[in-house]
Amino acid sequence: MRTNLVRGLLLALLTSAAVLATACDKDGGAPSDPRARVVDAWKKGGLTPSALTAATVPVGKDCQSGTVGAIDVLLCVYPSPEEAKAAEEPGLAWVGDTTGAAQAHGTVLVGIADRKKSDPSGRTINQLMKLARN
Amino acid sequence: MRSIVLVPFVLLAALAQPADAGRGKQVRYIGIHPVPKSHGGGLCYIEGPHVHIFPANKLEYRDHVDHHYFVGDPVAYGYDGPRYAYKGHHPIHVHAVVGDDHEDVEFCYLDGPHYHAFQPPPAVEADFELVGDAYFYVAEPPQAYVTARPAMVKVNTIYKPLVYTRPVIEVEPPEGWIGVRFAAPAVVVERPAAAVVTPGIRAEIAVPMPSISVDIGLGAGIVVHDRPGVYHKHKHHKHKHHRHKHRKHKHKKWKRR
């Protein structure tokens, strides 16, 4: 009886450890939420993204938008990388008639639109896209 | 009253406009490329797929998976990143440059010394020779290169007036360089005294008769035949002849080659 109890406790401990392990990244600090991971990568790269707010856009159901400098950003999370990839076209529609990009990185679609023409050389957009990829 | 009369015309005018009138159309790009002066000029440094609302020209861009990929010299437009010198025409392994799996080999038709932001990928290292810090293409080009060449060499007319620091390549081109094998002479020269200097090859020809017709584009070459006094310069399929005395002879001679 006592043995069963110990076994149950051990199992619960192991399950909790596994859950914690999947929630944290290898390096310990990175968030497990794919969207937060992108924002974190931007911050670590020296960029200053604003707080993201829920966005109702025809790109996906779980989207949040904000800015990095004067550049509009949209981060949508999908159940699978394939669905994120398929959202690139609607993502480009969100970009609209301006310079921008919409690229899937894993389960996240990263949309970037320079509507205020604040990045004529595209260097910030390039940095945003490259950091999101990592 | 006047307003009522104008209404049908206004409606007609509105219908005649396309749905997206007044809006720029998205154009897809991949990799760095110049920005037209009308849109601010300079260079766009976005390496991945992206969109702009300005079009790309046909001479400086190639299609890569429905995106425009720039094959010109970015330094001419103010590029300030790492650069590699090339001389003459050469292939560009676009998939290696942009880092995707869609194999795509395009050709750069820029004559003479120019820059790119990339080196030839290791997989095709043998097709290039690095001499004097410049890459020379020394492999056999595909037929597609030859076919497209007459149209694509027109890209040089874009670069000719551009003022920028081109690479200085003073070494002799290696054996097998495309600029030697495919440099195209276009004109038969009747024993002239001529010094022809092209970006790729320096050829000095001394002949007594002062009759010359030289139509040398950038990177065009000159072929000196065994027959004394007959110099046959050929530029693709376009022949230009001035003050030529052996019209009947010249094409037969060229065809035999």
Interface residues (C-beta under 8 A of the other chain):
Chain A: L92 V95 D97 T98 T99 G100 A101 Q103 K117 P120 S121 G122 R123 I125 N126 M129 K130 R133
Chain B: R23 G24 K25 Q26 V35 G40 G42 L43 C44 Y45 I46 E47 G48 P49 H50 V51 H52 I53
